[in-house]
Amino acid sequence: MIFLLAFLPNLVLTLSAGSAWPLESLVLWMALVGVLCALIGYFLSGALLRSLSRLAQEIRAGEIGGAHADDPAEIVALRGAFTGLVGRLGTEQQRRNAFIATLVHDLKTPLIATGHLTQALTTLPLPDAERREVGAQITQETERLLQLVQQMADAHRFEREDVQVQPAPTDLRALLDDVARRVQPRVQARGLTLVVTGHGHASVDRGVLERAVMNLLDNALRYARAHIELRVDTRGLSVLDDGPGLSAPLENLAQPFNAQPTLIAGQQYTSGTAGLGLFIARRIAEAHGAQLTYHREPLSPLAVSRPASPSALPVPASFPDDVARSAFTVVLPEVQP
């Protein structure tokens, strides 16, 4: 391009004045001009493209270094963009590798436990009471495995596409009562107290929102010391527990893939599936035009009413004063009393 820009004007001028020149001189002159234009184009293009060629070589080698003194501002910006892109790709690959590694571990654990329990059930002369207990343990491990698979399927789908919701007027208190009823066996097994408080109505997709609450409640059931509360108020739906809480900002933990070991509710996770439940709850909240928030609040005496459901658990008059609790809230756009 530089050669053409230098040669074409000279060619036009030479041809315009060519009638006064002998043909041999004209050809010699044009050849000389062509060589000079080619040399000028070669050196100028080399000078202009040197930084770009160097960057291209570094990209091919997979080692993008810092900016050089002779890099123009455009190449510096391009170098920075490539460096950021390579860094993000590397981080994403590490997260996915960690996710796969942890997934294999998390899937193996219930499968191995189920295998041992099944072997004991089929080979050992167990009394009827013990056989029923082993059968219940197999059911628990199977449910655990199915829950993990469902979480991973949801996380994979929600990461790639928007959550589809079909809002309809919903009694939020009834939604939380149903959730509390379903987890009652787990609550009793851990010796916890679960209460449901408040009343409210909103236009939401009940089935999808229940999944968000269940993911938040699953963390609470795993790490609460003694008390869990499901609450409806004018802000939305909240899941509160007296566990240790999160060790990092919610936005850092609510990710489908985590490469680094993380603490969730005071529990050390290796990596991978640690943030699945929080990520799913966050994406469901966003699909409703809402957001998922987290904070710690000190416990104070809290009078609560007994849930209307006959299967709900006993309700204490208050929570301990000297223990803080975690509060996850799906902040809904509009909640009516």
C-alpha positions as CSV (number, residue, x, y, z in Angstrom):
1,M,0.0,0.0,0.0
2,I,2.8,2.4,0.8
3,F,4.5,1.5,-2.4
4,L,1.4,2.3,-4.4
5,L,0.9,5.6,-2.6
6,A,4.4,6.6,-3.5
7,F,4.6,5.2,-7.0
8,L,1.3,6.1,-8.6
9,P,1.6,9.9,-8.3
10,N,5.1,9.6,-9.9
11,L,3.7,7.4,-12.6
12,V,1.0,9.9,-13.5
13,L,3.4,12.9,-13.5
14,T,5.9,11.0,-15.6
15,L,3.3,9.9,-18.2
16,S,2.0,13.4,-18.4
17,A,5.5,14.7,-19.3
18,G,6.5,11.6,-21.2
19,S,6.2,13.0,-24.7
20,A,9.3,15.1,-24.2
21,W,11.4,12.1,-23.0
22,P,13.0,9.3,-25.1
23,L,11.3,5.9,-24.5
24,E,14.5,4.3,-23.1
25,S,14.9,7.2,-20.6
26,L,11.3,7.0,-19.6
27,V,11.5,3.3,-18.9
28,L,14.7,3.7,-17.0
29,W,13.2,6.5,-14.9
30,M,10.1,4.6,-14.1
31,A,12.2,1.6,-13.0
32,L,14.3,3.8,-10.8
33,V,11.2,5.4,-9.3
34,G,9.7,1.9,-8.7
35,V,12.7,0.6,-6.9
36,L,12.9,3.7,-4.7
37,C,9.2,3.5,-3.9
38,A,9.6,-0.2,-3.1
39,L,12.5,0.5,-0.7
40,I,10.6,3.3,0.9
41,G,7.5,1.1,1.3
42,Y,9.5,-1.8,2.7
43,F,11.3,0.3,5.4
44,L,8.2,2.3,6.3
45,S,6.0,-0.8,6.6
46,G,8.6,-2.5,8.7
47,A,8.8,0.5,11.0
48,L,5.1,0.7,11.3
49,L,4.4,-3.0,11.6
50,R,7.3,-3.9,13.8
51,S,5.3,-3.6,17.0
52,L,2.4,-5.5,15.5
53,S,4.6,-8.3,14.2
54,R,6.3,-8.6,17.6
55,L,2.9,-8.9,19.3
56,A,1.8,-11.5,16.8
57,Q,4.9,-13.6,17.6
58,E,4.3,-13.3,21.3
59,I,0.7,-14.4,20.9
60,R,1.8,-17.4,18.8
61,A,4.3,-18.3,21.5
62,G,1.7,-17.9,24.2
63,E,3.8,-15.5,26.1
64,I,2.6,-11.9,25.9
65,G,5.0,-9.6,27.7
66,G,4.8,-6.0,28.8
67,A,4.7,-3.0,26.4
68,H,7.9,-2.0,24.7
69,A,9.3,1.5,24.5
70,D,8.7,1.8,20.7
71,D,5.1,0.5,20.8
72,P,2.5,3.1,19.6
73,A,-0.5,3.8,21.8
74,E,-2.7,1.5,19.6
75,I,-0.4,-1.5,20.1
76,V,-0.2,-0.8,23.8
77,A,-4.0,-0.9,24.0
78,L,-4.1,-4.0,21.9
79,R,-1.5,-5.7,24.0
80,G,-3.4,-4.9,27.1
81,A,-6.6,-6.3,25.6
82,F,-4.9,-9.5,24.6
83,T,-3.3,-9.9,28.0
84,G,-6.7,-9.5,29.7
85,L,-8.3,-11.9,27.4
86,V,-5.7,-14.6,27.9
87,G,-5.9,-14.1,31.6
88,R,-9.6,-14.5,31.6
89,L,-9.4,-17.6,29.4
90,G,-6.8,-19.1,31.7
91,T,-8.9,-18.4,34.8
92,E,-12.0,-19.8,33.1
93,Q,-10.1,-23.0,32.1
94,Q,-8.8,-23.4,35.7
95,R,-12.3,-23.0,37.1
96,R,-13.7,-25.6,34.8
97,N,-10.9,-28.0,35.5
98,A,-11.5,-27.5,39.2
99,F,-15.2,-28.0,38.7
100,I,-14.7,-31.3,36.8
101,A,-12.3,-32.6,39.4
102,T,-14.6,-31.7,42.3
103,L,-17.6,-33.0,40.4
104,V,-16.0,-36.4,40.1
105,H,-15.2,-36.4,43.8
106,D,-18.7,-35.2,44.8
107,L,-20.3,-37.8,42.6
108,K,-18.1,-40.6,43.8
109,T,-18.9,-40.0,47.5
110,P,-22.6,-40.9,47.5
111,L,-22.0,-43.7,44.9
112,I,-19.4,-45.4,47.0
113,A,-21.5,-45.0,50.1
114,T,-24.5,-46.5,48.3
115,G,-22.4,-49.4,47.0
116,H,-21.2,-50.2,50.5
117,L,-24.7,-50.0,52.0
118,T,-26.2,-52.1,49.2
119,Q,-23.5,-54.7,49.7
120,A,-24.3,-54.8,53.4
121,L,-28.0,-55.1,52.7
122,T,-27.6,-58.0,50.3
123,T,-24.8,-60.0,51.9
124,L,-25.2,-59.6,55.7
125,P,-27.9,-61.2,57.8
126,L,-29.3,-57.9,59.2
127,P,-32.3,-57.7,61.5
128,D,-35.3,-56.0,60.0
129,A,-34.8,-52.8,62.0
130,E,-31.2,-52.5,60.7
131,R,-32.3,-53.4,57.1
132,R,-34.8,-50.5,57.3
133,E,-32.1,-48.2,58.6
134,V,-29.7,-49.2,55.8
135,G,-32.5,-48.7,53.2
136,A,-33.1,-45.2,54.6
137,Q,-29.4,-44.4,54.3
138,I,-29.4,-45.6,50.7
139,T,-32.4,-43.3,50.0
140,Q,-30.6,-40.4,51.6
141,E,-27.4,-40.9,49.5
142,T,-29.5,-41.3,46.3
143,E,-31.3,-38.1,47.0
144,R,-28.0,-36.4,47.7
145,L,-26.7,-37.6,44.3
146,L,-29.8,-36.5,42.5
147,Q,-29.7,-33.1,44.1
148,L,-26.1,-32.6,43.0
149,V,-26.9,-33.6,39.4
150,Q,-29.9,-31.3,39.3
151,Q,-27.8,-28.4,40.7
152,M,-25.2,-29.0,38.0
153,A,-27.7,-29.2,35.2
154,D,-29.4,-26.0,36.5
155,A,-26.0,-24.2,36.8
156,H,-24.9,-25.2,33.3
157,R,-28.2,-24.1,31.8
158,F,-28.5,-20.8,33.7
159,E,-24.9,-19.9,32.8
160,R,-25.7,-20.2,29.1
161,E,-29.2,-18.8,28.9
162,D,-31.7,-16.7,30.7
163,V,-34.0,-18.3,33.3
164,Q,-37.5,-18.6,31.8
165,V,-40.2,-17.6,34.3
166,Q,-44.0,-17.4,34.1
167,P,-45.0,-15.0,36.8
168,A,-48.4,-15.4,38.4
169,P,-50.0,-14.0,41.7
170,T,-48.5,-16.1,44.5
171,D,-49.0,-16.4,48.2
172,L,-45.3,-16.2,49.4
173,R,-46.2,-17.4,52.9
174,A,-47.8,-20.6,51.5
175,L,-44.7,-21.1,49.3
176,L,-42.4,-21.0,52.4
177,D,-44.7,-23.2,54.4
178,D,-44.6,-25.9,51.6
179,V,-40.8,-25.6,51.5
180,A,-40.6,-26.0,55.3
181,R,-42.8,-29.0,55.2
182,R,-40.6,-30.8,52.7
183,V,-37.4,-30.3,54.6
184,Q,-38.9,-31.2,58.0
185,P,-37.3,-34.6,58.2
186,R,-33.8,-33.1,57.6
187,V,-34.5,-30.4,60.2
188,Q,-35.5,-33.0,62.8
189,A,-32.5,-35.2,62.0
190,R,-30.2,-32.3,62.8
191,G,-32.1,-31.2,65.8
192,L,-32.7,-27.7,64.4
193,T,-35.6,-25.3,64.8
194,L,-37.2,-24.0,61.6
195,V,-39.8,-21.2,61.7
196,V,-41.7,-19.4,59.0
197,T,-42.7,-15.8,59.6
198,G,-44.5,-13.0,57.8
199,H,-47.1,-12.7,55.0
200,G,-47.0,-11.4,51.5
201,H,-48.1,-11.8,47.9
202,A,-46.2,-11.1,44.7
203,S,-46.2,-12.0,41.0
204,V,-43.6,-14.7,40.7
205,D,-43.0,-18.1,39.1
206,R,-43.7,-20.2,42.1
207,G,-41.9,-23.4,41.0
208,V,-38.8,-21.6,39.9
209,L,-38.7,-19.4,43.0
210,E,-39.1,-22.5,45.2
211,R,-35.8,-23.8,43.7
212,A,-34.0,-20.6,44.7
213,V,-35.3,-20.9,48.3
214,M,-34.5,-24.6,48.5
215,N,-30.9,-23.9,47.4
216,L,-30.5,-21.2,50.1
217,L,-32.2,-23.4,52.7
218,D,-30.0,-26.3,51.8
219,N,-27.0,-24.2,52.9
220,A,-28.8,-23.2,56.1
221,L,-29.7,-26.8,57.0
222,R,-26.1,-27.8,56.4
223,Y,-24.4,-25.1,58.6
224,A,-27.0,-23.7,61.1
225,R,-26.1,-24.2,64.7
226,A,-29.7,-24.3,66.0
227,H,-32.1,-22.0,64.4
228,I,-33.4,-21.2,60.8
229,E,-36.0,-18.7,59.8
230,L,-37.9,-18.4,56.5
231,R,-39.3,-14.9,56.3
232,V,-41.6,-12.9,54.1
233,D,-41.7,-9.1,54.3
234,T,-42.0,-6.2,52.0
235,R,-38.5,-6.7,50.6
236,G,-39.0,-10.3,49.5
237,L,-38.1,-13.7,50.8
238,S,-35.3,-14.3,53.3
239,V,-33.5,-17.4,54.6
240,L,-31.8,-16.7,57.9
241,D,-29.6,-19.0,60.0
242,D,-27.3,-18.8,63.0
243,G,-24.4,-20.5,61.2
244,P,-20.9,-19.0,60.7
245,G,-21.7,-17.1,57.5
246,L,-19.8,-16.4,54.4
247,S,-16.1,-15.6,54.3
248,A,-16.1,-13.7,51.1
249,P,-18.4,-11.4,49.2
250,L,-21.5,-13.1,47.8
251,E,-20.7,-12.1,44.2
252,N,-17.4,-13.9,44.5
253,L,-18.9,-17.1,45.8
254,A,-22.1,-17.2,43.7
255,Q,-20.3,-18.6,40.7
256,P,-20.8,-22.0,39.0
257,F,-17.1,-22.7,38.8
258,N,-14.5,-21.9,41.5
259,A,-10.9,-22.8,41.1
260,Q,-9.7,-21.7,44.5
261,P,-10.7,-23.3,47.8
262,T,-13.5,-21.3,49.4
263,L,-15.3,-21.0,52.7
264,I,-19.0,-21.1,52.6
265,A,-20.8,-20.8,55.9
266,G,-17.5,-21.5,57.6
267,Q,-17.1,-24.7,55.8
268,Q,-13.9,-25.3,53.7
269,Y,-14.6,-26.5,50.1
270,T,-12.0,-27.8,47.8
271,S,-13.4,-26.1,44.7
272,G,-15.9,-26.6,41.9
273,T,-19.4,-27.1,43.2
274,A,-19.1,-24.8,46.2
275,G,-21.0,-21.9,44.6
276,L,-23.6,-23.8,42.6
277,G,-26.6,-23.3,45.0
278,L,-25.8,-19.6,45.4
279,F,-25.3,-19.1,41.7
280,I,-28.7,-20.7,40.9
281,A,-30.5,-18.6,43.5
282,R,-28.9,-15.5,42.1
283,R,-29.9,-16.2,38.5
284,I,-33.4,-17.0,39.5
285,A,-33.7,-13.8,41.5
286,E,-32.4,-11.9,38.4
287,A,-35.0,-13.6,36.2
288,H,-37.7,-12.1,38.4
289,G,-36.2,-8.6,38.2
290,A,-34.9,-9.1,41.7
291,Q,-31.5,-9.5,43.3
292,L,-29.9,-11.8,45.8
293,T,-28.3,-10.1,48.8
294,Y,-26.4,-11.3,51.9
295,H,-25.6,-9.7,55.2
296,R,-25.0,-10.6,58.8
297,E,-27.2,-9.3,61.5
298,P,-27.1,-9.6,65.3
299,L,-29.8,-11.8,66.8
300,S,-32.2,-10.0,69.1
301,P,-35.3,-11.4,70.8
302,L,-37.8,-12.1,68.0
303,A,-41.4,-13.1,68.6
304,V,-42.6,-15.3,65.9
305,S,-46.0,-16.9,65.1
306,R,-46.5,-20.6,64.7
307,P,-46.8,-21.6,61.0
308,A,-50.3,-22.5,59.9
309,S,-49.1,-25.8,58.5
310,P,-49.8,-28.7,61.0
311,S,-46.5,-30.3,59.9
312,A,-44.4,-27.3,60.8
313,L,-41.9,-27.5,63.6
314,P,-42.2,-26.1,67.1
315,V,-41.4,-22.3,67.3
316,P,-39.3,-20.8,70.0
317,A,-40.1,-17.5,71.6
318,S,-36.8,-15.9,70.6
319,F,-33.3,-16.6,69.2
320,P,-30.2,-16.3,71.4
321,D,-29.0,-12.7,71.8
322,D,-25.3,-13.3,71.6
323,V,-25.1,-14.9,68.2
324,A,-25.2,-13.2,64.8
325,R,-27.1,-14.9,61.9
326,S,-26.7,-14.9,58.2
327,A,-29.5,-13.4,56.0
328,F,-29.9,-14.3,52.4
329,T,-32.7,-12.3,50.8
330,V,-34.3,-12.5,47.3
331,V,-35.3,-8.9,47.0
332,L,-38.5,-8.8,44.9
333,P,-39.6,-5.7,43.0
334,E,-43.1,-5.6,44.7
335,V,-44.5,-7.5,47.6
336,Q,-48.0,-6.8,48.7
337,P,-49.1,-7.6,52.3
